[in-house]
């Protein structure tokens, strides 16, 4: 883990990265450390679909950071627990004396088409992703507000735009986008910025084991298609980590409340959502008015792109 630049951009900053034992989180933790940050490596050590725990997962990343001359401490708490999230943030303050950056990355995937999805499939994914982002942010917010500085980077997904067999994951990830916009407003006036990424990277969450449940019913790749999600196999976690770490540096001091695409050599920024088009009618709309208006102005331009129906 050799340092590639003499001037470390995040010297003595304290960073928490959740889900940092593998994949994107691990790459983020390692790069933060290379840039001089002291890192809390959080990872429950569960499987890609949830369940189980393994403290050695986070500890291995800490060992890697320390071997390169960096400072880090492992934490195995569950982000979906308010108590666990509080302990994650407390670990940073108690060990390193402060908190500067929170990267919410922890997640699982539970692929099921909606007619096969159980309540626990839904609840577990929402808990880890959406509640997990809330719980750690809630614990960190008073600290960042009081010191009037800090950075939060959230991990959304292109799956939020629609992803076959992933309704729970899609809902959680798009919820994170809305959460990010609001946190940017809640905390921005205190000098704290919050942004989100939609990363493209081949990680264990979408390896063969994780999507096997969907493949047994229909081909995920065939249903999903490459254009919507791109090719995650073409991007590695390290390709994502650079943007996340950059967003935590002073160079991004004026970037707040935005959502980025990152991976495979691409960095993009999503526009803020606005109505594609709108028309006003004095007195409001009723069914008869919609019947008259829609054939010419609305339904002729819309189609069901997933079934081919017109």
C-alpha positions as CSV (number, residue, x, y, z in Angstrom):
1,X,0.0,0.0,0.0
2,X,2.7,2.5,-1.0
3,X,1.9,6.2,-1.2
4,X,1.8,7.6,-4.7
5,X,2.0,11.3,-3.9
6,X,4.1,13.3,-1.5
7,X,1.3,15.6,-0.5
8,X,-1.5,13.6,1.1
9,X,-4.8,15.2,0.5
10,X,-6.5,14.0,3.7
11,X,-3.7,14.1,6.2
12,X,-5.0,13.5,9.7
13,X,-8.6,13.4,8.7
14,X,-10.7,10.7,10.4
15,X,-12.9,8.6,8.1
16,X,-15.6,6.0,8.7
17,X,-16.2,3.6,5.8
18,X,-19.1,1.1,6.2
19,X,-19.0,-2.2,4.4
20,X,-15.2,-1.7,4.0
21,X,-14.1,-5.3,4.3
22,X,-14.5,-6.1,0.6
23,X,-15.2,-4.6,-2.8
24,X,-15.8,-0.9,-3.2
25,X,-15.7,-0.2,0.5
26,X,-12.3,-1.9,0.9
27,X,-10.9,0.1,-2.1
28,X,-12.2,3.3,-0.5
29,X,-10.7,2.5,2.9
30,X,-7.3,1.7,1.3
31,X,-7.2,4.9,-0.7
32,X,-8.3,7.1,2.2
33,X,-5.4,5.7,4.2
34,X,-3.0,6.3,1.3
35,X,-4.1,9.9,1.4
36,X,-3.2,10.2,5.1
37,X,-6.6,9.6,6.7
38,X,-7.2,7.6,9.8
39,X,-9.8,5.0,8.9
40,X,-12.5,3.1,10.8
41,X,-13.0,0.0,8.7
42,X,-16.6,-1.2,9.5
43,X,-17.8,-4.5,8.2
44,X,-20.2,-7.0,9.8
45,X,-18.6,-9.7,7.7
46,X,-21.9,-11.1,6.5
47,X,-22.5,-12.9,3.2
48,X,-23.7,-11.0,0.0
49,X,-27.3,-11.8,0.7
50,X,-27.0,-11.1,4.4
51,X,-26.7,-13.4,7.4
52,X,-23.6,-14.4,9.5
53,X,-20.7,-12.3,10.6
54,X,-16.9,-12.5,10.5
55,X,-14.8,-10.0,12.3
56,X,-11.7,-11.1,10.3
57,X,-13.0,-9.4,7.2
58,X,-12.6,-5.8,8.6
59,X,-9.5,-6.8,10.5
60,X,-7.8,-8.0,7.3
61,X,-8.2,-4.5,5.7
62,X,-6.9,-2.8,8.8
63,X,-3.8,-5.1,8.7
64,X,-3.3,-4.1,5.1
65,X,-3.6,-0.4,5.9
66,X,-1.2,-0.7,8.9
67,X,1.3,-2.7,6.8
68,X,1.5,0.4,4.5
69,X,2.1,2.7,7.4
70,X,-1.4,3.9,7.8
71,X,-3.7,4.1,10.9
72,X,-6.9,2.1,11.1
73,X,-9.2,0.3,13.4
74,X,-11.7,-2.4,12.7
75,X,-15.4,-2.3,13.7
76,X,-17.9,-5.1,13.3
77,X,-21.2,-3.4,14.2
78,X,-24.4,-3.7,12.1
79,X,-25.3,-0.4,10.3
80,X,-29.0,-1.4,10.4
81,X,-29.0,-1.1,14.2
82,X,-29.3,2.3,15.8
83,X,-27.0,1.1,18.6
84,X,-24.6,-0.4,16.2
85,X,-24.4,2.7,14.1
86,X,-23.8,4.8,17.2
87,X,-20.9,2.5,18.1
88,X,-19.4,2.8,14.7
89,X,-19.3,6.6,14.9
90,X,-18.1,6.4,18.6
91,X,-15.2,4.2,17.5
92,X,-13.9,7.1,15.4
93,X,-14.2,9.7,18.1
94,X,-12.9,7.5,20.9
95,X,-9.9,6.1,18.9
96,X,-9.0,9.1,16.8
97,X,-10.6,12.0,18.6
98,X,-12.9,13.3,15.9
99,X,-14.9,12.5,12.7
100,X,-14.4,14.2,9.4
101,X,-15.8,11.9,6.8
102,X,-18.6,9.2,6.7
103,X,-18.9,6.9,3.7
104,X,-22.0,4.9,3.7
105,X,-21.3,1.8,1.6
106,X,-22.5,-1.3,3.5
107,X,-25.1,-3.3,1.6
108,X,-26.5,-6.7,0.7
109,X,-28.6,-8.0,-2.2
110,X,-31.5,-10.3,-2.2
111,X,-32.6,-10.8,-5.8
112,X,-36.2,-12.0,-6.2
113,X,-38.8,-11.1,-8.8
114,X,-41.7,-9.4,-7.0
115,X,-44.0,-12.4,-7.0
116,X,-41.4,-14.5,-5.3
117,X,-40.1,-11.8,-2.8
118,X,-40.8,-12.5,0.9
119,X,-41.3,-9.9,3.5
120,X,-37.9,-10.6,5.0
121,X,-36.3,-10.2,1.5
122,X,-37.7,-6.7,1.4
123,X,-37.1,-5.8,5.0
124,X,-33.5,-7.0,5.2
125,X,-32.4,-5.1,2.1
126,X,-34.2,-1.9,3.1
127,X,-32.7,-2.2,6.6
128,X,-29.1,-2.5,5.5
129,X,-29.2,0.0,2.7
130,X,-31.7,2.7,3.5
131,X,-32.0,2.5,7.3
132,X,-28.2,1.9,7.5
133,X,-27.6,5.2,5.7
134,X,-30.0,6.9,8.1
135,X,-28.6,5.3,11.3
136,X,-24.9,6.2,10.7
137,X,-25.8,9.6,9.4
138,X,-28.0,10.3,12.4
139,X,-25.2,9.3,14.8
140,X,-22.7,11.4,12.9
141,X,-24.8,14.5,12.3
142,X,-24.6,16.1,15.7
143,X,-20.8,15.9,15.6
144,X,-20.5,17.3,12.2
145,X,-23.0,20.1,12.9
146,X,-21.2,21.1,16.1
147,X,-17.8,21.3,14.4
148,X,-19.4,23.0,11.3
149,X,-17.5,20.8,8.9
150,X,-17.6,17.3,7.4
151,X,-18.4,15.2,4.4
152,X,-20.9,12.4,3.9
153,X,-20.8,10.2,0.7
154,X,-23.7,7.8,0.2
155,X,-23.8,4.8,-2.1
156,X,-26.8,4.7,-4.4
157,X,-27.1,2.6,-7.6
158,X,-28.2,2.7,-11.2
159,X,-30.5,-0.1,-10.0
160,X,-32.6,2.7,-8.6
161,X,-33.5,3.5,-12.2
162,X,-35.0,0.1,-12.6
163,X,-33.5,-3.4,-12.4
164,X,-35.2,-6.7,-13.0
165,X,-35.7,-8.8,-9.9
166,X,-34.4,-6.2,-7.6
167,X,-37.4,-4.2,-6.4
168,X,-36.2,-4.0,-2.8
169,X,-32.7,-3.0,-3.8
170,X,-33.9,-0.5,-6.3
171,X,-36.3,1.1,-3.8
172,X,-33.6,1.3,-1.1
173,X,-31.0,2.8,-3.5
174,X,-33.3,5.4,-5.0
175,X,-34.4,6.2,-1.5
176,X,-30.8,7.0,-0.7
177,X,-30.7,9.6,-3.5
178,X,-33.7,11.4,-2.0
179,X,-32.1,11.0,1.4
180,X,-28.9,12.6,0.1
181,X,-30.6,15.6,-1.3
182,X,-32.3,16.3,2.0
183,X,-29.2,15.7,4.2
184,X,-27.4,18.2,1.9
185,X,-30.0,20.7,2.9
186,X,-30.2,19.8,6.5
187,X,-26.5,20.0,7.1
188,X,-25.2,22.2,4.3
189,X,-25.8,25.4,6.3
190,X,-23.4,24.0,8.9
191,X,-20.6,23.5,6.4
192,X,-21.3,19.8,6.0
193,X,-21.7,18.4,2.5
194,X,-23.5,15.2,1.4
195,X,-23.3,13.6,-2.1
196,X,-24.1,10.2,-3.6
197,X,-22.6,7.9,-6.2
198,X,-24.1,5.4,-8.5
199,X,-21.1,3.1,-8.9
200,X,-20.3,0.6,-11.7
201,X,-18.1,-2.2,-10.4
202,X,-18.0,-5.9,-10.4
203,X,-18.4,-6.9,-6.8
204,X,-19.6,-9.9,-4.9
205,X,-23.1,-8.4,-4.6
206,X,-23.7,-9.3,-8.2
207,X,-21.6,-12.4,-8.6
208,X,-22.9,-15.7,-9.7
209,X,-24.0,-16.8,-6.3
210,X,-25.9,-13.6,-5.5
211,X,-28.0,-13.6,-8.6
212,X,-28.6,-17.4,-8.8
213,X,-32.1,-17.0,-7.4
214,X,-33.1,-14.9,-10.3
215,X,-31.4,-17.0,-12.9
216,X,-33.5,-20.0,-11.8
217,X,-36.6,-18.2,-12.9
218,X,-35.4,-16.0,-15.8
219,X,-32.1,-14.7,-17.2
220,X,-31.2,-11.6,-15.3
221,X,-28.8,-10.5,-18.0
222,X,-31.3,-11.1,-20.7
223,X,-34.0,-9.1,-18.9
224,X,-31.8,-6.3,-17.7
225,X,-29.7,-5.7,-20.8
226,X,-26.5,-3.8,-20.9
227,X,-27.6,-0.3,-21.8
228,X,-29.3,0.4,-18.4
229,X,-26.6,-0.7,-16.0
230,X,-23.6,-0.7,-18.3
231,X,-21.0,-3.4,-17.9
232,X,-20.0,-3.8,-14.3
233,X,-17.4,-6.4,-15.3
234,X,-15.5,-3.6,-17.0
235,X,-15.0,-1.7,-13.8
236,X,-13.1,-2.5,-10.7
237,X,-13.8,-1.1,-7.1
238,X,-10.6,1.0,-7.4
239,X,-12.2,2.9,-10.3
240,X,-15.0,4.0,-8.0
241,X,-12.9,4.8,-4.9
242,X,-11.0,7.7,-6.5
243,X,-14.2,9.8,-6.9
244,X,-15.4,9.0,-3.4
245,X,-12.1,10.1,-1.9
246,X,-12.0,13.2,-4.1
247,X,-15.4,14.2,-2.9
248,X,-14.0,14.2,0.7
249,X,-11.1,16.6,-0.2
250,X,-11.1,20.3,-0.2
251,X,-11.1,20.3,-4.0
252,X,-14.8,19.4,-3.7
253,X,-15.7,22.0,-1.1
254,X,-18.5,23.5,-3.2
255,X,-20.1,20.1,-4.3
256,X,-23.2,19.3,-2.3
257,X,-26.4,17.4,-2.8
258,X,-25.4,15.9,-6.1
259,X,-25.5,12.3,-7.5
260,X,-22.6,11.0,-9.6
261,X,-22.2,8.0,-12.0
262,X,-18.7,6.5,-11.6
263,X,-16.9,3.5,-13.0
264,X,-15.0,2.0,-15.9
265,X,-13.3,5.3,-16.8
266,X,-16.5,7.3,-16.6
267,X,-17.5,10.0,-14.2
268,X,-20.9,11.6,-14.8
269,X,-23.3,13.8,-12.9
270,X,-27.1,13.3,-12.9
271,X,-29.4,16.2,-13.4
272,X,-31.9,17.2,-10.7
273,X,-35.2,15.6,-11.7
274,X,-37.8,17.9,-13.3
275,X,-41.1,17.1,-15.1
276,X,-40.3,16.0,-18.7
277,X,-43.2,18.3,-19.8
278,X,-46.3,19.7,-18.3
279,X,-49.6,21.4,-19.3
280,X,-52.0,23.4,-17.2
281,X,-55.7,23.5,-17.5
282,X,-57.8,26.1,-15.9
283,X,-60.1,24.6,-13.3
284,X,-58.0,21.4,-13.2
285,X,-58.2,18.1,-15.0
286,X,-61.1,15.6,-15.1
287,X,-61.5,12.3,-16.8
288,X,-63.2,13.7,-19.9
289,X,-60.6,16.4,-20.3
290,X,-57.8,13.8,-20.1
291,X,-59.6,11.6,-22.6
292,X,-59.7,14.5,-25.1
293,X,-56.1,15.6,-24.4
294,X,-54.2,12.3,-24.1
295,X,-54.6,10.7,-27.6
296,X,-52.9,13.5,-29.3
297,X,-50.5,14.8,-26.7
298,X,-49.7,12.0,-24.3
299,X,-50.4,8.3,-25.2
300,X,-49.1,8.6,-28.7
301,X,-45.6,9.3,-27.4
302,X,-45.5,6.7,-24.7
303,X,-44.9,3.0,-25.0
304,X,-44.2,0.1,-22.7
305,X,-40.5,-0.3,-23.4
306,X,-40.2,-3.5,-21.4
307,X,-42.9,-5.6,-23.2
308,X,-42.9,-3.8,-26.6
309,X,-46.6,-2.9,-26.2
310,X,-47.7,0.3,-27.8
